Amino acid sequence: LRWPMQGEKQELEYRSKHLHFSILKQLVLNPARLETGAPRAGALDSCPGAALMEPGPLSLALLLCLGSCLAEEPHPVSTAQCGEYSNQLLEDGTCRITATLPQLEAQRCPDMFRCTDEVSYWLHENEERKQQILTLRETLSELQEELRNHRHRVKVLELQSEEKNHNNSSLEQRVHELEDHYAEASTLLHIQGSLIFDLQAQIQNLTLLVEKVKRNPGCMINIVRTSPLLNTQEDLHPELQHVQNCPIDCASLYFNGVRRSGIYTVVPSLGARPVEVYCDMEADGGGWTVIQRRQDGSVNFDRSWNEYKEGFGDLHTEYWLGNQHIHDLSSQGEYMLRIDLEDWSAKHNVEGESTQFRLHVSGFSGTVEDSFSWYHDKQGFSTPDTGNICAEISHCGWWFSQCFYANLNGIYYKGGRYSLKGRNSLGPDGIVWFTWKDSDYYSLKKVSMMIRPRSFRPHLSP
């Protein structure tokens, strides 16, 4: 309540209709509730509208004025009707609460008790909000502490992750090193396996050589020369300690007293490998090393380059001695080639693999016309797998030109005459000597090719 200033006129009017004497009586009997000082518990104590005044007649007048607000026609009081409130802490420690009440229509006083209830409600709400704020602050503090702990744990985990990444990098590098070592070890193991395989093959060859030496009286093969893996005499078989010269071909066997045709082991010079050959000791004085024989068609001559190089077939029936062995034999000197269709002789030798085992023949003589030297001289050897079309058509290996006048490695046809009708063939592929039968479609029954030194002269006694 704001009391009038000095010189200001203000009338206090009130009506006493339906005055609530119970309220007035309570307030009159307890005037101390409006005394000056700190607020006490109660509805008016918590309301900023509690006036600072001395108890007495003026208090009673104020109460009568407040009581007049409870007229017989009550009007609802909104929050705006409660006016404005302010408080101030005095020097003596007491609180001053000032209420400025608005003027109502029809000169009605505000409902002081209504305002007191609303103020009490909002003060209570304010206390609850304060408690909630305190609770939220505590919760926020706990969350901040938990956040600091989480950040610390994250930092620790990051450090552990960096350490693990470093360890993983070191492990990966170590794994790569181990993989490289494993690859090197695998390569060395593969090389070692190959060397072991070669050694086993050499041992097997040496065993076979020992058996061959036992079958060849008077011949001890120089295994040190034929096996580069063995370098000392102590590694040799005891039976081979004393090395003697072996026959280099069938002619040298002939000069050593051998007169019976058969299979023998010869060792060509120039460090060549020992090889088993069939020696013909009867035809034209003997001493012939047979390099090819066809007689019954029991062996297929449609072979690869490597097979023609190493040789194939059966020395007792049909075979090809091998271009490498023919080269080793014919490189020892000047050799004659004898081809038994009927009978003829000529000078003959074969070059090495680097020149495709090129043929050199000259000086033809025989009982049939030459279909060999003039057309096949200086021709390289070829097989079906080398891409030569003549070798593919003829299904064999030979010294082809374009393509042949003589082919002794062709397909064996029984009965002589043959035809391409009903066969998947592009040309003649039999055992052919064209100038003898004037035909590419007559396959010979028996053929043999043999060589011996041109200087060979047979004699009757060993």
FITIKOL-742979 format. One record per residue (C-alpha): residue number from 1; residue in one letter; y, x, z. Coordinates in nm, 3 decimals. Layout:
{NUM,a,{Y,X,Z}},
...
***
This chain:
{1,l,{0.000,0.000,0.000}},
{2,r,{0.341,0.132,-0.084}},
{3,w,{0.603,0.025,0.166}},
{4,p,{0.962,-0.039,0.044}},
{5,m,{1.205,0.250,0.051}},
{6,q,{1.530,0.232,0.248}},
{7,g,{1.771,-0.023,0.101}},
{8,e,{1.496,-0.180,-0.109}},
{9,k,{1.421,-0.545,-0.069}},
{10,q,{1.073,-0.677,-0.089}},
{11,e,{0.937,-1.001,0.027}},
{12,l,{0.594,-1.041,0.160}},
{13,e,{0.471,-1.387,0.110}},
{14,y,{0.136,-1.511,0.199}},
{15,r,{-0.040,-1.832,0.226}},
{16,s,{-0.262,-1.931,0.513}},
{17,k,{-0.479,-2.185,0.341}},
{18,h,{-0.846,-2.132,0.411}},
{19,l,{-0.776,-1.807,0.593}},
{20,h,{-1.091,-1.625,0.687}},
{21,f,{-1.039,-1.586,1.055}},
{22,s,{-1.368,-1.410,1.103}},
{23,i,{-1.253,-1.115,0.896}},
{24,l,{-0.910,-1.113,1.054}},
{25,k,{-1.062,-1.135,1.397}},
{26,q,{-1.286,-0.840,1.327}},
{27,l,{-1.002,-0.631,1.193}},
{28,v,{-0.768,-0.729,1.480}},
{29,l,{-1.031,-0.652,1.738}},
{30,n,{-1.094,-0.315,1.573}},
{31,p,{-0.753,-0.192,1.461}},
{32,a,{-0.868,0.166,1.502}},
{33,r,{-1.048,0.145,1.167}},
{34,l,{-0.707,0.188,1.004}},
{35,e,{-0.594,0.483,1.213}},
{36,t,{-0.473,0.806,1.065}},
{37,g,{-0.719,1.087,1.031}},
{38,a,{-1.035,1.190,0.850}},
{39,p,{-1.234,0.903,0.695}},
{40,r,{-1.515,0.755,0.901}},
{41,a,{-1.836,0.586,0.794}},
{42,g,{-1.784,0.237,0.660}},
{43,a,{-1.665,0.047,0.361}},
{44,l,{-1.291,0.113,0.421}},
{45,d,{-1.351,0.477,0.514}},
{46,s,{-1.496,0.554,0.171}},
{47,c,{-1.230,0.362,-0.018}},
{48,p,{-0.918,0.547,-0.134}},
{49,g,{-0.726,0.226,-0.062}},
{50,a,{-0.733,0.274,0.316}},
{51,a,{-0.366,0.282,0.426}},
{52,l,{-0.218,0.527,0.673}},
{53,m,{-0.032,0.319,0.934}},
{54,e,{0.001,0.270,1.306}},
{55,p,{-0.185,-0.025,1.463}},
{56,g,{0.041,-0.311,1.577}},
{57,p,{0.215,-0.617,1.436}},
{58,l,{0.256,-0.450,1.099}},
{59,s,{-0.117,-0.401,1.078}},
{60,l,{-0.166,-0.763,1.157}},
{61,a,{0.082,-0.860,0.888}},
{62,l,{-0.108,-0.638,0.642}},
{63,l,{-0.434,-0.802,0.736}},
{64,l,{-0.279,-1.146,0.698}},
{65,c,{-0.157,-1.037,0.359}},
{66,l,{-0.505,-0.916,0.264}},
{67,g,{-0.650,-1.236,0.397}},
{68,s,{-0.419,-1.438,0.176}},
{69,c,{-0.603,-1.283,-0.120}},
{70,l,{-0.899,-1.499,-0.023}},
{71,a,{-0.733,-1.822,-0.129}},
{72,e,{-0.919,-2.136,-0.209}},
{73,e,{-0.907,-2.053,-0.581}},
{74,p,{-1.056,-1.701,-0.601}},
{75,h,{-1.005,-1.499,-0.920}},
{76,p,{-1.245,-1.225,-1.033}},
{77,v,{-1.101,-0.881,-0.986}},
{78,s,{-1.166,-0.620,-1.257}},
{79,t,{-1.171,-0.246,-1.210}},
{80,a,{-0.817,-0.228,-1.345}},
{81,q,{-0.696,-0.450,-1.058}},
{82,c,{-0.787,-0.185,-0.801}},
{83,g,{-0.495,0.034,-0.906}},
{84,e,{-0.471,0.411,-0.878}},
{85,y,{-0.590,0.630,-0.593}},
{86,s,{-0.510,0.987,-0.492}},
{87,n,{-0.596,1.211,-0.201}},
{88,q,{-0.437,1.515,-0.040}},
{89,l,{-0.557,1.764,0.219}},
{90,l,{-0.289,1.804,0.485}},
{91,e,{-0.207,2.122,0.679}},
{92,d,{-0.365,1.989,0.997}},
{93,g,{-0.694,1.940,0.814}},
{94,t,{-0.667,1.562,0.775}},
{95,c,{-0.695,1.376,0.447}},
{96,r,{-0.422,1.151,0.310}},
{97,i,{-0.545,0.876,0.078}},
{98,t,{-0.277,0.693,-0.119}},
{99,a,{-0.339,0.366,-0.308}},
{100,t,{-0.091,0.226,-0.560}},
{101,l,{-0.190,-0.137,-0.622}},
{102,p,{-0.077,-0.323,-0.932}},
{103,q,{0.115,-0.648,-0.904}},
{104,l,{-0.100,-0.950,-0.993}},
{105,e,{0.006,-1.267,-1.158}},
{106,a,{0.139,-1.549,-0.942}},
{107,q,{0.231,-1.285,-0.683}},
{108,r,{-0.134,-1.249,-0.572}},
{109,c,{-0.244,-0.944,-0.372}},
{110,p,{-0.541,-0.734,-0.493}},
{111,d,{-0.880,-0.782,-0.334}},
{112,m,{-0.887,-0.478,-0.107}},
{113,f,{-1.247,-0.528,-0.007}},
{114,r,{-1.358,-0.567,-0.368}},
{115,c,{-1.192,-0.236,-0.454}},
{116,t,{-1.348,-0.076,-0.151}},
{117,d,{-1.698,-0.181,-0.266}},
{118,e,{-1.640,-0.046,-0.614}},
{119,v,{-1.503,0.280,-0.480}},
{120,s,{-1.802,0.308,-0.249}},
{121,y,{-2.034,0.245,-0.546}},
{122,w,{-1.870,0.510,-0.759}},
{123,l,{-1.858,0.755,-0.470}},
{124,h,{-2.228,0.696,-0.419}},
{125,e,{-2.289,0.746,-0.791}},
{126,n,{-2.077,1.059,-0.774}},
{127,e,{-2.290,1.196,-0.490}},
{128,e,{-2.607,1.121,-0.687}},
{129,r,{-2.459,1.295,-0.992}},
{130,k,{-2.367,1.591,-0.772}},
{131,q,{-2.724,1.606,-0.648}},
{132,q,{-2.851,1.580,-1.006}},
{133,i,{-2.613,1.856,-1.110}},
{134,l,{-2.737,2.073,-0.824}},
{135,t,{-3.095,1.997,-0.923}},
{136,l,{-3.015,2.075,-1.286}},
{137,r,{-2.848,2.397,-1.181}},
{138,e,{-3.155,2.498,-0.984}},
{139,t,{-3.377,2.401,-1.278}},
{140,l,{-3.149,2.594,-1.515}},
{141,s,{-3.163,2.896,-1.287}},
{142,e,{-3.543,2.875,-1.278}},
{143,l,{-3.556,2.838,-1.656}},
{144,q,{-3.322,3.134,-1.701}},
{145,e,{-3.542,3.341,-1.472}},
{146,e,{-3.850,3.227,-1.663}},
{147,l,{-3.672,3.308,-1.990}},
{148,r,{-3.598,3.659,-1.861}},
{149,n,{-3.963,3.696,-1.766}},
{150,h,{-4.072,3.575,-2.111}},
{151,r,{-3.831,3.814,-2.280}},
{152,h,{-3.970,4.095,-2.071}},
{153,r,{-4.326,3.998,-2.165}},
{154,v,{-4.224,3.971,-2.533}},
{155,k,{-4.072,4.321,-2.511}},
{156,v,{-4.392,4.452,-2.354}},
{157,l,{-4.599,4.280,-2.624}},
{158,e,{-4.373,4.427,-2.895}},
{159,l,{-4.424,4.774,-2.751}},
{160,q,{-4.799,4.715,-2.734}},
{161,s,{-4.792,4.583,-3.093}},
{162,e,{-4.605,4.892,-3.212}},
{163,e,{-4.857,5.112,-3.034}},
{164,k,{-5.146,4.917,-3.188}},
{165,n,{-4.983,4.938,-3.532}},
{166,h,{-4.951,5.312,-3.488}},
{167,n,{-5.314,5.332,-3.377}},
{168,n,{-5.419,5.111,-3.670}},
{169,s,{-5.226,5.336,-3.910}},
{170,s,{-5.402,5.639,-3.765}},
{171,l,{-5.737,5.460,-3.789}},
{172,e,{-5.669,5.360,-4.151}},
{173,q,{-5.582,5.719,-4.236}},
{174,r,{-5.899,5.834,-4.063}},
{175,v,{-6.101,5.572,-4.251}},
{176,h,{-5.954,5.693,-4.583}},
{177,e,{-6.042,6.050,-4.490}},
{178,l,{-6.395,5.944,-4.399}},
{179,e,{-6.425,5.753,-4.727}},
{180,d,{-6.315,6.065,-4.917}},
{181,h,{-6.567,6.275,-4.723}},
{182,y,{-6.834,6.014,-4.791}},
{183,a,{-6.755,6.020,-5.163}},
{184,e,{-6.775,6.400,-5.164}},
{185,a,{-7.099,6.389,-4.966}},
{186,s,{-7.240,6.128,-5.206}},
{187,t,{-7.148,6.348,-5.502}},
{188,l,{-7.305,6.652,-5.338}},
{189,l,{-7.610,6.445,-5.250}},
{190,h,{-7.638,6.329,-5.609}},
{191,i,{-7.608,6.688,-5.732}},
{192,q,{-7.863,6.799,-5.474}},
{193,g,{-8.098,6.522,-5.587}},
{194,s,{-8.058,6.633,-5.948}},
{195,l,{-8.127,6.994,-5.851}},
{196,i,{-8.433,6.888,-5.653}},
{197,f,{-8.552,6.684,-5.949}},
{198,d,{-8.499,6.984,-6.179}},
{199,l,{-8.683,7.211,-5.936}},
{200,q,{-8.972,6.968,-5.918}},
{201,a,{-8.982,6.955,-6.297}},
{202,q,{-8.976,7.336,-6.310}},
{203,i,{-9.256,7.355,-6.056}},
{204,q,{-9.457,7.107,-6.259}},
{205,n,{-9.389,7.305,-6.576}},
{206,l,{-9.491,7.627,-6.402}},
{207,t,{-9.813,7.462,-6.289}},
{208,l,{-9.885,7.355,-6.646}},
{209,l,{-9.801,7.705,-6.769}},
{210,v,{-10.047,7.855,-6.524}},
{211,e,{-10.315,7.621,-6.657}},
{212,k,{-10.225,7.713,-7.014}},
{213,v,{-10.241,8.082,-6.931}},
{214,k,{-10.587,8.035,-6.785}},
{215,r,{-10.695,7.874,-7.113}},
{216,n,{-10.546,8.158,-7.322}},
{217,p,{-10.743,8.476,-7.252}},
{218,g,{-10.538,8.794,-7.267}},
{219,c,{-10.200,8.612,-7.255}},
{220,m,{-9.975,8.613,-6.949}},
{221,i,{-9.653,8.416,-6.999}},
{222,n,{-9.325,8.561,-6.876}},
{223,i,{-9.224,8.277,-6.646}},
{224,v,{-8.912,8.461,-6.527}},
{225,r,{-8.780,8.430,-6.879}},
{226,t,{-8.865,8.063,-6.916}},
{227,s,{-8.752,7.951,-6.570}},
{228,p,{-8.397,8.063,-6.477}},
{229,l,{-8.436,7.906,-6.132}},
{230,l,{-8.682,8.179,-6.030}},
{231,n,{-8.520,8.522,-6.000}},
{232,t,{-8.762,8.739,-5.801}},
{233,q,{-9.119,8.852,-5.857}},
{234,e,{-9.211,8.723,-5.510}},
{235,d,{-9.155,8.365,-5.628}},
{236,l,{-9.413,8.397,-5.906}},
{237,h,{-9.770,8.282,-5.900}},
{238,p,{-9.999,8.573,-5.798}},
{239,e,{-10.189,8.545,-6.125}},
{240,l,{-9.864,8.610,-6.321}},
{241,q,{-9.751,8.933,-6.151}},
{242,h,{-9.852,9.141,-6.454}},
{243,v,{-9.670,9.007,-6.758}},
{244,q,{-9.810,9.071,-7.106}},
{245,n,{-9.683,8.965,-7.448}},
{246,c,{-9.805,8.627,-7.571}},
{247,p,{-9.854,8.522,-7.934}},
{248,i,{-9.532,8.405,-8.094}},
{249,d,{-9.710,8.185,-8.351}},
{250,c,{-10.053,8.118,-8.497}},
{251,a,{-10.024,8.424,-8.723}},
{252,s,{-10.002,8.654,-8.419}},
{253,l,{-10.308,8.476,-8.276}},
{254,y,{-10.482,8.547,-8.604}},
{255,f,{-10.397,8.917,-8.573}},
{256,n,{-10.530,8.907,-8.214}},
{257,g,{-10.868,8.807,-8.349}},
{258,v,{-10.856,8.427,-8.325}},
{259,r,{-11.034,8.273,-8.626}},
{260,r,{-11.107,7.918,-8.513}},
{261,s,{-10.865,7.634,-8.583}},
{262,g,{-10.749,7.450,-8.272}},
{263,i,{-10.476,7.402,-8.013}},
{264,y,{-10.318,7.716,-7.864}},
{265,t,{-10.013,7.806,-7.659}},
{266,v,{-9.752,8.024,-7.826}},
{267,v,{-9.423,8.158,-7.693}},
{268,p,{-9.162,8.210,-7.965}},
{269,s,{-8.932,8.505,-7.912}},
{270,l,{-8.564,8.485,-7.817}},
{271,g,{-8.650,8.331,-7.480}},
{272,a,{-8.790,8.005,-7.616}},
{273,r,{-9.018,7.780,-7.411}},
{274,p,{-9.396,7.803,-7.441}},
{275,v,{-9.535,7.532,-7.667}},
{276,e,{-9.877,7.407,-7.759}},
{277,v,{-9.941,7.409,-8.135}},
{278,y,{-10.229,7.337,-8.370}},
{279,c,{-10.332,7.650,-8.560}},
{280,d,{-10.501,7.620,-8.901}},
{281,m,{-10.713,7.935,-8.939}},
{282,e,{-10.886,7.822,-9.260}},
{283,a,{-10.637,7.713,-9.528}},
{284,d,{-10.534,7.995,-9.761}},
{285,g,{-10.646,8.273,-9.522}},
{286,g,{-10.535,8.104,-9.196}},
{287,g,{-10.258,8.189,-8.953}},
{288,w,{-10.074,7.859,-9.019}},
{289,t,{-9.874,7.684,-8.744}},
{290,v,{-9.897,7.314,-8.826}},
{291,i,{-9.563,7.141,-8.765}},
{292,q,{-9.654,6.796,-8.900}},
{293,r,{-9.963,6.597,-8.983}},
{294,r,{-10.019,6.247,-9.123}},
{295,q,{-10.370,6.124,-9.175}},
{296,d,{-10.441,5.776,-9.040}},
{297,g,{-10.115,5.600,-8.942}},
{298,s,{-10.202,5.608,-8.570}},
{299,v,{-9.855,5.732,-8.470}},
{300,n,{-9.526,5.554,-8.536}},
{301,f,{-9.270,5.790,-8.693}},
{302,d,{-8.975,5.552,-8.651}},
{303,r,{-8.833,5.755,-8.359}},
{304,s,{-8.498,5.859,-8.211}},
{305,w,{-8.315,6.188,-8.257}},
{306,n,{-8.425,6.322,-7.918}},
{307,e,{-8.789,6.238,-7.989}},
{308,y,{-8.775,6.422,-8.322}},
{309,k,{-8.603,6.710,-8.140}},
{310,e,{-8.868,6.744,-7.866}},
{311,g,{-9.169,6.633,-8.070}},
{312,f,{-9.416,6.345,-8.037}},
{313,g,{-9.767,6.235,-8.127}},
{314,d,{-10.115,6.383,-8.073}},
{315,l,{-10.199,6.739,-8.185}},
{316,h,{-10.553,6.622,-8.269}},
{317,t,{-10.439,6.347,-8.508}},
{318,e,{-10.080,6.274,-8.616}},
{319,y,{-9.769,6.436,-8.471}},
{320,w,{-9.430,6.595,-8.526}},
{321,l,{-9.404,6.932,-8.351}},
{322,g,{-9.032,6.893,-8.277}},
{323,n,{-8.722,7.020,-8.452}},
{324,q,{-8.634,7.251,-8.161}},
{325,h,{-8.978,7.414,-8.167}},
{326,i,{-8.969,7.438,-8.549}},
{327,h,{-8.630,7.605,-8.521}},
{328,d,{-8.755,7.850,-8.255}},
{329,l,{-9.056,7.942,-8.469}},
{330,s,{-8.877,7.973,-8.804}},
{331,s,{-8.592,8.174,-8.648}},
{332,q,{-8.827,8.465,-8.575}},
{333,g,{-8.829,8.580,-8.937}},
{334,e,{-8.884,8.464,-9.294}},
{335,y,{-9.147,8.191,-9.305}},
{336,m,{-9.334,8.011,-9.578}},
{337,l,{-9.381,7.635,-9.575}},
{338,r,{-9.711,7.494,-9.695}},
{339,i,{-9.733,7.123,-9.767}},
{340,d,{-10.081,7.000,-9.828}},
{341,l,{-10.067,6.712,-10.070}},
{342,e,{-10.281,6.911,-10.290}},
{343,d,{-10.144,7.267,-10.251}},
{344,w,{-9.812,7.459,-10.281}},
{345,s,{-9.613,7.731,-10.099}},
{346,a,{-9.249,7.829,-10.057}},
{347,k,{-9.003,8.022,-9.846}},
{348,h,{-8.892,7.808,-9.550}},
{349,n,{-8.682,7.802,-9.232}},
{350,v,{-8.489,7.543,-9.026}},
{351,e,{-8.147,7.588,-8.859}},
{352,g,{-8.067,7.484,-8.500}},
{353,e,{-7.948,7.150,-8.358}},
{354,s,{-7.579,7.242,-8.390}},
{355,t,{-7.622,7.229,-8.768}},
{356,q,{-7.849,6.922,-8.751}},
{357,f,{-8.159,7.140,-8.807}},
{358,r,{-8.051,7.203,-9.167}},
{359,l,{-8.336,7.283,-9.404}},
{360,h,{-8.352,7.599,-9.616}},
{361,v,{-8.628,7.611,-9.877}},
{362,s,{-8.661,7.802,-10.204}},
{363,g,{-8.919,7.962,-10.431}},
{364,f,{-9.126,7.652,-10.499}},
{365,s,{-9.477,7.691,-10.638}},
{366,g,{-9.774,7.459,-10.628}},
{367,t,{-10.000,7.226,-10.816}},
{368,v,{-9.748,6.941,-10.826}},
{369,e,{-9.389,6.927,-10.942}},
{370,d,{-9.117,7.001,-10.689}},
{371,s,{-8.978,6.692,-10.519}},
{372,f,{-8.865,6.877,-10.211}},
{373,s,{-8.673,7.204,-10.239}},
{374,w,{-8.429,7.121,-10.520}},
{375,y,{-8.324,6.789,-10.368}},
{376,h,{-8.357,6.841,-9.991}},
{377,d,{-8.254,7.206,-9.958}},
{378,k,{-7.962,7.260,-9.716}},
{379,q,{-7.973,6.898,-9.595}},
{380,g,{-7.928,6.814,-9.227}},
{381,f,{-8.195,6.628,-9.036}},
{382,s,{-8.116,6.266,-8.946}},
{383,t,{-8.287,5.977,-8.769}},
{384,p,{-8.228,5.598,-8.766}},
{385,d,{-8.026,5.614,-8.443}},
{386,t,{-7.774,5.864,-8.591}},
{387,g,{-7.632,5.606,-8.833}},
{388,n,{-7.778,5.751,-9.156}},
{389,i,{-7.849,5.458,-9.389}},
{390,c,{-8.137,5.640,-9.561}},
{391,a,{-8.305,5.703,-9.224}},
{392,e,{-8.260,5.336,-9.137}},
{393,i,{-8.411,5.224,-9.471}},
{394,s,{-8.701,5.471,-9.446}},
{395,h,{-8.767,5.401,-9.073}},
{396,c,{-8.813,5.770,-8.991}},
{397,g,{-8.643,6.106,-8.945}},
{398,w,{-8.613,6.348,-9.238}},
{399,w,{-8.387,6.584,-9.433}},
{400,f,{-8.227,6.307,-9.636}},
{401,s,{-7.987,6.352,-9.924}},
{402,q,{-7.932,6.029,-10.123}},
{403,c,{-8.188,5.931,-10.007}},
{404,f,{-8.506,6.129,-10.097}},
{405,y,{-8.750,6.244,-10.363}},
{406,a,{-8.998,6.340,-10.097}},
{407,n,{-9.043,6.178,-9.756}},
{408,l,{-9.348,6.277,-9.556}},
{409,n,{-9.252,6.096,-9.234}},
{410,g,{-9.240,5.745,-9.379}},
{411,i,{-9.453,5.445,-9.288}},
{412,y,{-9.826,5.492,-9.337}},
{413,y,{-9.956,5.234,-9.589}},
{414,k,{-10.330,5.212,-9.640}},
{415,g,{-10.446,5.195,-10.002}},
{416,g,{-10.157,5.389,-10.153}},
{417,r,{-9.959,5.128,-10.342}},
{418,y,{-9.726,4.907,-10.140}},
{419,s,{-9.456,4.648,-10.205}},
{420,l,{-9.142,4.530,-10.028}},
{421,k,{-9.229,4.168,-10.096}},
{422,g,{-9.240,3.969,-9.773}},
{423,r,{-9.103,4.265,-9.574}},
{424,n,{-8.759,4.307,-9.422}},
{425,s,{-8.682,4.636,-9.598}},
{426,l,{-8.403,4.754,-9.827}},
{427,g,{-8.593,5.027,-10.011}},
{428,p,{-8.904,5.249,-10.025}},
{429,d,{-9.018,5.367,-9.684}},
{430,g,{-9.370,5.506,-9.735}},
{431,i,{-9.506,5.863,-9.737}},
{432,v,{-9.367,5.959,-10.076}},
{433,w,{-9.381,6.257,-10.315}},
{434,f,{-9.208,6.108,-10.616}},
{435,t,{-9.292,6.366,-10.889}},
{436,w,{-9.663,6.344,-10.816}},
{437,k,{-9.702,5.969,-10.876}},
{438,d,{-9.367,5.896,-11.046}},
{439,s,{-9.316,5.621,-10.792}},
{440,d,{-9.145,5.561,-10.462}},
{441,y,{-9.401,5.292,-10.380}},
{442,y,{-9.712,5.505,-10.350}},
{443,s,{-9.785,5.616,-9.992}},
{444,l,{-9.999,5.931,-9.959}},
{445,k,{-10.316,5.928,-9.755}},
{446,k,{-10.294,6.272,-9.589}},
{447,v,{-10.005,6.509,-9.542}},
{448,s,{-9.963,6.823,-9.339}},
{449,m,{-9.679,7.070,-9.310}},
{450,m,{-9.746,7.420,-9.178}},
{451,i,{-9.562,7.751,-9.161}},
{452,r,{-9.650,8.119,-9.128}},
{453,p,{-9.461,8.445,-9.178}},
{454,r,{-9.405,8.527,-9.544}},
{455,s,{-9.528,8.881,-9.479}},
{456,f,{-9.863,8.751,-9.353}},
{457,r,{-10.169,8.910,-9.517}},
{458,p,{-10.508,8.782,-9.407}},
{459,h,{-10.792,9.024,-9.333}},
{460,l,{-11.153,8.966,-9.256}},
{461,s,{-11.194,9.153,-8.928}},
{462,p,{-10.985,9.130,-8.613}},
***
